[in-house]
Amino acid sequence: MPSVLAIAAHPDDIEFLFAGTMLMLAKQGWDLHYMNVADGSRGSTTMDRETCAATRLAEAQQAADLIGAKFHKPICHDMEIAYTTENLQKVTAVVRESQASIVLVHSPIDYMEDHEVACKLGVSAAFSHAMPNLESIPPTPHYDAPVTVYHAQPLGNRHPTGELIHPHFYVDTAPVIEKKTQALACHASQKQWLDESQGLESYLETMLDESRHVGELSGKFEHAEGWRRREHRGFCGENDDPLRTTLHDFIVESKQ
């Protein structure tokens, strides 16, 4: 089966931004892979780091199981996602293990640098998946098949400086929105943290509001996720576009 790998910064980012598209791909027979780069250990005001990391690891594993994805463990703590050779080697190993044809990553410009650096690591790992002289950690055989990279929408669909960002295309996620919500609900420890740190009164309602907003931008769907395809050079063929090809019946192109 073809496979898709989602690489996000923290536990719950995939459920907020990627999971609907992943579930739609699963309906078409795709194998799902799930990686949070950071462990979520600093995402609490009530738990110590060790307890928080263990709690959020269990929640992320539960969410991955719920959507039917293979879980790949995080490699660092919150606020320590750095573009280093060692971290690139670790993320490259995950790309190689997944044998992904599609890699889903954050927006290159987002509201916090953990997202942006996780994006950079994911992009570089997708680039280096076929480089035999890039030794991964742990050592994992390279593969030569093309990989197409897609960027999710930034949180709130805006750059940190306020500009509205339109994706290249929209994926209808209404058929799987209930399961996407259930997956996000696995991250129960985040309600208190998000309420205090970011003013999100209900993280589930916030996700649904974001999903409806993207649907409104599409001009067609009730719920949607938006994607921008990264340029092909170094990754795949000029006309490779497996996300659009696979989900063509559930996609509308952006008019912007």
Summary of the structure (lengths in Angstrom):
residues: 256
radius of gyration: 16.9
end to end distance: 33.8
largest distance: 49.4
contacts: 887
relative contact order: 0.18
helix: 43%
strand: 16%
